[in-house]
Amino acid sequence: MDENYISIPAADGCPNLLTPWGNEFASMIERGVQCAQSWLDTPGEIPLWWELAQTRKTFPVGDCQDAFEAGFLLRIQQRLRGVPQ
């Protein structure tokens, strides 16, 4: 694994996932993972798309929003891949 890139931690039986972003985007990626995990852990009425759209607005437009989205969507991807078919 390349030490210059941030990884999403392993979860739901899926391995960690490497992102194309370096340490300068670590906090945005981590926030994306945390936001997705919170949504997964909290049954409720908030749609997934709304959670993503509203939280991404808190980051500057561009790479910061992209890094947040990567963390968010990669965490959801881990959950989906971990679900037995």
N, CA, C and O atoms as CSV, one atom per row, in Angstrom:
chain,resi,resn,atom,element,x,y,z
A,1,MET,N,N,0.846,-1.175,0.000
A,1,MET,CA,C,0.000,0.000,0.000
A,1,MET,C,C,0.894,1.242,0.000
A,1,MET,O,O,1.941,1.256,0.648
A,2,ASP,N,N,0.494,2.249,-0.704
A,2,ASP,CA,C,1.253,3.484,-0.807
A,2,ASP,C,C,1.031,4.343,0.431
A,2,ASP,O,O,-0.105,4.703,0.740
A,3,GLU,N,N,2.094,4.670,1.135
A,3,GLU,CA,C,1.999,5.453,2.368
A,3,GLU,C,C,1.571,6.891,2.122
A,3,GLU,O,O,1.183,7.589,3.059
A,4,ASN,N,N,1.636,7.339,0.882
A,4,ASN,CA,C,1.292,8.726,0.565
A,4,ASN,C,C,-0.198,8.947,0.395
A,4,ASN,O,O,-0.634,10.089,0.247
A,5,TYR,N,N,-0.982,7.897,0.413
A,5,TYR,CA,C,-2.420,8.012,0.214
A,5,TYR,C,C,-3.172,7.565,1.458
A,5,TYR,O,O,-2.685,6.746,2.237
A,6,ILE,N,N,-4.354,8.113,1.629
A,6,ILE,CA,C,-5.207,7.791,2.772
A,6,ILE,C,C,-6.050,6.566,2.434
A,6,ILE,O,O,-6.538,6.432,1.311
A,7,SER,N,N,-6.219,5.679,3.404
A,7,SER,CA,C,-7.069,4.501,3.241
A,7,SER,C,C,-8.285,4.598,4.146
A,7,SER,O,O,-8.226,5.179,5.230
A,8,ILE,N,N,-9.381,4.024,3.687
A,8,ILE,CA,C,-10.577,3.857,4.498
A,8,ILE,C,C,-10.354,2.579,5.312
A,8,ILE,O,O,-9.996,1.554,4.731
A,9,PRO,N,N,-10.552,2.603,6.626
A,9,PRO,CA,C,-10.326,1.399,7.427
A,9,PRO,C,C,-11.236,0.236,7.017
A,9,PRO,O,O,-12.337,0.446,6.509
A,10,ALA,N,N,-10.767,-0.972,7.243
A,10,ALA,CA,C,-11.573,-2.163,6.978
A,10,ALA,C,C,-12.856,-2.110,7.803
A,10,ALA,O,O,-12.862,-1.627,8.936
A,11,ALA,N,N,-13.943,-2.616,7.215
A,11,ALA,CA,C,-15.240,-2.631,7.910
A,11,ALA,C,C,-16.161,-3.643,7.249
A,11,ALA,O,O,-16.036,-3.926,6.057
A,12,ASP,N,N,-17.084,-4.184,8.027
A,12,ASP,CA,C,-18.109,-5.099,7.519
A,12,ASP,C,C,-17.527,-6.268,6.726
A,12,ASP,O,O,-18.125,-6.713,5.746
A,13,GLY,N,N,-16.380,-6.759,7.141
A,13,GLY,CA,C,-15.763,-7.886,6.466
A,13,GLY,C,C,-15.060,-7.525,5.169
A,13,GLY,O,O,-14.608,-8.411,4.444
A,14,CYS,N,N,-14.962,-6.255,4.870
A,14,CYS,CA,C,-14.274,-5.795,3.661
A,14,CYS,C,C,-12.929,-5.184,4.053
A,14,CYS,O,O,-12.799,-4.597,5.127
A,15,PRO,N,N,-11.935,-5.324,3.181
A,15,PRO,CA,C,-10.621,-4.771,3.506
A,15,PRO,C,C,-10.612,-3.244,3.458
A,15,PRO,O,O,-11.560,-2.611,2.994
A,16,ASN,N,N,-9.513,-2.676,3.953
A,16,ASN,CA,C,-9.378,-1.231,3.816
A,16,ASN,C,C,-9.321,-0.873,2.331
A,16,ASN,O,O,-8.917,-1.684,1.497
A,17,LEU,N,N,-9.731,0.354,2.019
A,17,LEU,CA,C,-9.792,0.806,0.634
A,17,LEU,C,C,-8.932,2.051,0.474
A,17,LEU,O,O,-9.083,3.020,1.218
A,18,LEU,N,N,-8.043,2.020,-0.487
A,18,LEU,CA,C,-7.144,3.128,-0.752
A,18,LEU,C,C,-7.854,4.216,-1.546
A,18,LEU,O,O,-8.603,3.927,-2.479
A,19,THR,N,N,-7.615,5.467,-1.170
A,19,THR,CA,C,-8.161,6.605,-1.912
A,19,THR,C,C,-7.031,7.240,-2.726
A,19,THR,O,O,-5.859,6.950,-2.487
A,20,PRO,N,N,-7.372,8.090,-3.671
A,20,PRO,CA,C,-6.331,8.784,-4.440
A,20,PRO,C,C,-5.877,10.098,-3.800
A,20,PRO,O,O,-5.227,10.909,-4.459
A,21,TRP,N,N,-6.214,10.319,-2.519
A,21,TRP,CA,C,-5.874,11.580,-1.862
A,21,TRP,C,C,-4.810,11.385,-0.801
A,21,TRP,O,O,-4.735,10.340,-0.156
A,22,GLY,N,N,-3.985,12.415,-0.632
A,22,GLY,CA,C,-2.921,12.405,0.356
A,22,GLY,C,C,-3.382,12.923,1.706
A,22,GLY,O,O,-4.562,13.200,1.919
A,23,ASN,N,N,-2.420,13.047,2.612
A,23,ASN,CA,C,-2.701,13.437,3.998
A,23,ASN,C,C,-3.409,14.771,4.144
A,23,ASN,O,O,-4.125,14.984,5.123
A,24,GLU,N,N,-3.225,15.672,3.194
A,24,GLU,CA,C,-3.873,16.980,3.322
A,24,GLU,C,C,-5.395,16.882,3.265
A,24,GLU,O,O,-6.089,17.826,3.644
A,25,PHE,N,N,-5.921,15.750,2.795
A,25,PHE,CA,C,-7.367,15.547,2.723
A,25,PHE,C,C,-7.868,14.528,3.747
A,25,PHE,O,O,-9.025,14.113,3.696
A,26,ALA,N,N,-7.006,14.131,4.667
A,26,ALA,CA,C,-7.356,13.088,5.641
A,26,ALA,C,C,-8.596,13.440,6.454
A,26,ALA,O,O,-9.458,12.587,6.665
A,27,SER,N,N,-8.697,14.680,6.912
A,27,SER,CA,C,-9.844,15.041,7.758
A,27,SER,C,C,-11.156,15.004,6.980
A,27,SER,O,O,-12.190,14.647,7.543
A,28,MET,N,N,-11.135,15.364,5.709
A,28,MET,CA,C,-12.358,15.328,4.898
A,28,MET,C,C,-12.792,13.884,4.638
A,28,MET,O,O,-13.976,13.555,4.711
A,29,ILE,N,N,-11.822,13.037,4.338
A,29,ILE,CA,C,-12.119,11.624,4.098
A,29,ILE,C,C,-12.649,10.983,5.377
A,29,ILE,O,O,-13.640,10.253,5.348
A,30,GLU,N,N,-11.991,11.256,6.485
A,30,GLU,CA,C,-12.437,10.713,7.775
A,30,GLU,C,C,-13.853,11.181,8.101
A,30,GLU,O,O,-14.671,10.401,8.588
A,31,ARG,N,N,-14.136,12.439,7.834
A,31,ARG,CA,C,-15.490,12.968,8.082
A,31,ARG,C,C,-16.507,12.253,7.204
A,31,ARG,O,O,-17.618,11.976,7.656
A,32,GLY,N,N,-16.153,11.950,5.964
A,32,GLY,CA,C,-17.050,11.203,5.086
A,32,GLY,C,C,-17.345,9.815,5.622
A,32,GLY,O,O,-18.491,9.365,5.613
A,33,VAL,N,N,-16.306,9.138,6.088
A,33,VAL,CA,C,-16.479,7.803,6.670
A,33,VAL,C,C,-17.362,7.886,7.913
A,33,VAL,O,O,-18.274,7.076,8.081
A,34,GLN,N,N,-17.095,8.859,8.781
A,34,GLN,CA,C,-17.882,9.013,10.008
A,34,GLN,C,C,-19.345,9.327,9.705
A,34,GLN,O,O,-20.245,8.791,10.352
A,35,CYS,N,N,-19.577,10.179,8.739
A,35,CYS,CA,C,-20.940,10.563,8.375
A,35,CYS,C,C,-21.704,9.356,7.836
A,35,CYS,O,O,-22.854,9.128,8.210
A,36,ALA,N,N,-21.065,8.590,6.962
A,36,ALA,CA,C,-21.710,7.394,6.418
A,36,ALA,C,C,-21.974,6.379,7.521
A,36,ALA,O,O,-23.045,5.773,7.566
A,37,GLN,N,N,-21.000,6.189,8.413
A,37,GLN,CA,C,-21.172,5.231,9.500
A,37,GLN,C,C,-22.316,5.644,10.406
A,37,GLN,O,O,-23.106,4.805,10.837
A,38,SER,N,N,-22.407,6.916,10.692
A,38,SER,CA,C,-23.503,7.425,11.516
A,38,SER,C,C,-24.846,7.145,10.855
A,38,SER,O,O,-25.796,6.732,11.519
A,39,TRP,N,N,-24.923,7.368,9.554
A,39,TRP,CA,C,-26.163,7.098,8.823
A,39,TRP,C,C,-26.489,5.603,8.875
A,39,TRP,O,O,-27.646,5.229,9.070
A,40,LEU,N,N,-25.487,4.756,8.705
A,40,LEU,CA,C,-25.701,3.308,8.743
A,40,LEU,C,C,-26.156,2.835,10.125
A,40,LEU,O,O,-26.965,1.913,10.234
A,41,ASP,N,N,-25.642,3.459,11.164
A,41,ASP,CA,C,-25.930,3.036,12.535
A,41,ASP,C,C,-27.226,3.600,13.099
A,41,ASP,O,O,-27.702,3.135,14.135
A,42,THR,N,N,-27.797,4.589,12.436
A,42,THR,CA,C,-28.963,5.278,12.974
A,42,THR,C,C,-30.158,5.105,12.056
A,42,THR,O,O,-30.302,5.833,11.074
A,43,PRO,N,N,-31.022,4.136,12.374
A,43,PRO,CA,C,-32.215,3.999,11.544
A,43,PRO,C,C,-33.074,5.251,11.691
A,43,PRO,O,O,-33.283,5.752,12.796
A,44,GLY,N,N,-33.551,5.728,10.593
A,44,GLY,CA,C,-34.344,6.948,10.671
A,44,GLY,C,C,-34.946,7.315,9.337
A,44,GLY,O,O,-34.982,6.526,8.393
A,45,GLU,N,N,-35.409,8.519,9.301
A,45,GLU,CA,C,-36.126,9.016,8.139
A,45,GLU,C,C,-35.245,9.763,7.149
A,45,GLU,O,O,-35.699,10.089,6.052
A,46,ILE,N,N,-34.001,10.043,7.506
A,46,ILE,CA,C,-33.152,10.835,6.620
A,46,ILE,C,C,-32.652,9.963,5.470
A,46,ILE,O,O,-31.975,8.960,5.700
A,47,PRO,N,N,-32.983,10.340,4.232
A,47,PRO,CA,C,-32.491,9.573,3.081
A,47,PRO,C,C,-30.964,9.692,2.946
A,47,PRO,O,O,-30.373,10.708,3.314
A,48,LEU,N,N,-30.360,8.663,2.425
A,48,LEU,CA,C,-28.913,8.640,2.242
A,48,LEU,C,C,-28.439,9.814,1.384
A,48,LEU,O,O,-27.451,10.468,1.715
A,49,TRP,N,N,-29.140,10.077,0.290
A,49,TRP,CA,C,-28.719,11.161,-0.605
A,49,TRP,C,C,-28.741,12.510,0.115
A,49,TRP,O,O,-27.892,13.363,-0.142
A,50,TRP,N,N,-29.709,12.706,1.015
A,50,TRP,CA,C,-29.820,13.967,1.744
A,50,TRP,C,C,-28.639,14.132,2.701
A,50,TRP,O,O,-28.044,15.206,2.791
A,51,GLU,N,N,-28.314,13.067,3.401
A,51,GLU,CA,C,-27.172,13.101,4.325
A,51,GLU,C,C,-25.895,13.486,3.578
A,51,GLU,O,O,-25.132,14.338,4.033
A,52,LEU,N,N,-25.674,12.855,2.440
A,52,LEU,CA,C,-24.491,13.158,1.633
A,52,LEU,C,C,-24.521,14.599,1.135
A,52,LEU,O,O,-23.544,15.331,1.292
A,53,ALA,N,N,-25.622,15.003,0.543
A,53,ALA,CA,C,-25.720,16.336,-0.065
A,53,ALA,C,C,-25.573,17.457,0.954
A,53,ALA,O,O,-24.880,18.441,0.697
A,54,GLN,N,N,-26.215,17.319,2.100
A,54,GLN,CA,C,-26.176,18.391,3.095
A,54,GLN,C,C,-24.812,18.509,3.767
A,54,GLN,O,O,-24.333,19.617,4.010
A,55,THR,N,N,-24.192,17.385,4.064
A,55,THR,CA,C,-22.903,17.439,4.748
A,55,THR,C,C,-21.795,17.891,3.806
A,55,THR,O,O,-20.874,18.590,4.228
A,56,ARG,N,N,-21.870,17.504,2.546
A,56,ARG,CA,C,-20.818,17.909,1.599
A,56,ARG,C,C,-20.775,19.418,1.429
A,56,ARG,O,O,-19.727,19.976,1.103
A,57,LYS,N,N,-21.899,20.080,1.647
A,57,LYS,CA,C,-21.946,21.546,1.522
A,57,LYS,C,C,-21.093,22.253,2.576
A,57,LYS,O,O,-20.781,23.435,2.434
A,58,THR,N,N,-20.718,21.535,3.627
A,58,THR,CA,C,-19.916,22.151,4.687
A,58,THR,C,C,-18.437,22.228,4.319
A,58,THR,O,O,-17.644,22.798,5.068
A,59,PHE,N,N,-18.059,21.661,3.176
A,59,PHE,CA,C,-16.673,21.673,2.715
A,59,PHE,C,C,-16.523,22.606,1.525
A,59,PHE,O,O,-17.476,22.804,0.771
A,60,PRO,N,N,-15.337,23.184,1.346
A,60,PRO,CA,C,-15.106,24.024,0.169
A,60,PRO,C,C,-15.302,23.226,-1.124
A,60,PRO,O,O,-14.997,22.035,-1.187
A,61,VAL,N,N,-15.811,23.898,-2.141
A,61,VAL,CA,C,-16.044,23.266,-3.440
A,61,VAL,C,C,-14.714,22.789,-4.019
A,61,VAL,O,O,-13.684,23.449,-3.880
A,62,GLY,N,N,-14.761,21.638,-4.664
A,62,GLY,CA,C,-13.569,21.105,-5.326
A,62,GLY,C,C,-13.077,19.836,-4.659
A,62,GLY,O,O,-13.862,18.973,-4.267
A,63,ASP,N,N,-11.763,19.741,-4.538
A,63,ASP,CA,C,-11.153,18.524,-4.008
A,63,ASP,C,C,-11.612,18.186,-2.596
A,63,ASP,O,O,-11.700,17.010,-2.244
A,64,CYS,N,N,-11.902,19.187,-1.789
A,64,CYS,CA,C,-12.354,18.925,-0.415
A,64,CYS,C,C,-13.689,18.190,-0.411
A,64,CYS,O,O,-13.869,17.229,0.337
A,65,GLN,N,N,-14.620,18.638,-1.241
A,65,GLN,CA,C,-15.906,17.941,-1.343
A,65,GLN,C,C,-15.716,16.557,-1.946
A,65,GLN,O,O,-16.354,15.598,-1.511
A,66,ASP,N,N,-14.844,16.445,-2.944
A,66,ASP,CA,C,-14.591,15.142,-3.564
A,66,ASP,C,C,-14.012,14.154,-2.556
A,66,ASP,O,O,-14.399,12.985,-2.538
A,67,ALA,N,N,-13.089,14.617,-1.721
A,67,ALA,CA,C,-12.489,13.743,-0.712
A,67,ALA,C,C,-13.535,13.297,0.306
A,67,ALA,O,O,-13.562,12.130,0.696
A,68,PHE,N,N,-14.399,14.223,0.740
A,68,PHE,CA,C,-15.486,13.861,1.651
A,68,PHE,C,C,-16.378,12.797,1.011
A,68,PHE,O,O,-16.697,11.788,1.639
A,69,GLU,N,N,-16.775,13.026,-0.234
A,69,GLU,CA,C,-17.643,12.073,-0.938
A,69,GLU,C,C,-16.978,10.713,-1.064
A,69,GLU,O,O,-17.639,9.684,-0.925
A,70,ALA,N,N,-15.677,10.697,-1.327
A,70,ALA,CA,C,-14.961,9.424,-1.437
A,70,ALA,C,C,-15.039,8.653,-0.128
A,70,ALA,O,O,-15.344,7.461,-0.132
A,71,GLY,N,N,-14.769,9.310,0.980
A,71,GLY,CA,C,-14.863,8.641,2.277
A,71,GLY,C,C,-16.261,8.126,2.544
A,71,GLY,O,O,-16.439,6.996,3.000
A,72,PHE,N,N,-17.250,8.951,2.260
A,72,PHE,CA,C,-18.650,8.598,2.480
A,72,PHE,C,C,-19.044,7.389,1.626
A,72,PHE,O,O,-19.554,6.394,2.141
A,73,LEU,N,N,-18.805,7.487,0.336
A,73,LEU,CA,C,-19.255,6.432,-0.580
A,73,LEU,C,C,-18.442,5.151,-0.451
A,73,LEU,O,O,-18.984,4.059,-0.625
A,74,LEU,N,N,-17.163,5.264,-0.151
A,74,LEU,CA,C,-16.379,4.046,0.053
A,74,LEU,C,C,-16.848,3.289,1.289
A,74,LEU,O,O,-16.836,2.058,1.298
A,75,ARG,N,N,-17.262,4.008,2.336
A,75,ARG,CA,C,-17.796,3.323,3.528
A,75,ARG,C,C,-19.103,2.620,3.195
A,75,ARG,O,O,-19.320,1.491,3.633
A,76,ILE,N,N,-19.975,3.262,2.430
A,76,ILE,CA,C,-21.224,2.623,1.993
A,76,ILE,C,C,-20.901,1.411,1.114
A,76,ILE,O,O,-21.545,0.369,1.232
A,77,GLN,N,N,-19.912,1.547,0.241
A,77,GLN,CA,C,-19.493,0.437,-0.623
A,77,GLN,C,C,-19.052,-0.762,0.209
A,77,GLN,O,O,-19.389,-1.900,-0.116
A,78,GLN,N,N,-18.303,-0.514,1.275
A,78,GLN,CA,C,-17.891,-1.617,2.144
A,78,GLN,C,C,-19.106,-2.344,2.709
A,78,GLN,O,O,-19.138,-3.574,2.732
A,79,ARG,N,N,-20.101,-1.595,3.161
A,79,ARG,CA,C,-21.300,-2.221,3.719
A,79,ARG,C,C,-22.002,-3.064,2.659
A,79,ARG,O,O,-22.403,-4.196,2.928
A,80,LEU,N,N,-22.151,-2.515,1.462
A,80,LEU,CA,C,-22.844,-3.241,0.395
A,80,LEU,C,C,-22.099,-4.511,0.001
A,80,LEU,O,O,-22.720,-5.544,-0.251
A,81,ARG,N,N,-20.801,-4.442,-0.052
A,81,ARG,CA,C,-20.014,-5.629,-0.411
A,81,ARG,C,C,-19.981,-6.652,0.712
A,81,ARG,O,O,-19.749,-7.837,0.471
A,82,GLY,N,N,-20.212,-6.200,1.936
A,82,GLY,CA,C,-20.207,-7.105,3.075
A,82,GLY,C,C,-21.523,-7.828,3.299
A,82,GLY,O,O,-21.591,-8.757,4.103
A,83,VAL,N,N,-22.573,-7.409,2.592
A,83,VAL,CA,C,-23.894,-8.028,2.744
A,83,VAL,C,C,-23.911,-9.343,1.972
A,83,VAL,O,O,-23.632,-9.352,0.773
A,84,PRO,N,N,-24.234,-10.463,2.641
A,84,PRO,CA,C,-24.317,-11.745,1.930
A,84,PRO,C,C,-25.414,-11.708,0.869
A,84,PRO,O,O,-26.481,-11.126,1.064
A,85,GLN,N,N,-25.118,-12.345,-0.250
A,85,GLN,CA,C,-26.104,-12.356,-1.340
A,85,GLN,C,C,-26.855,-13.654,-1.394
A,85,GLN,O,O,-27.721,-13.831,-2.251
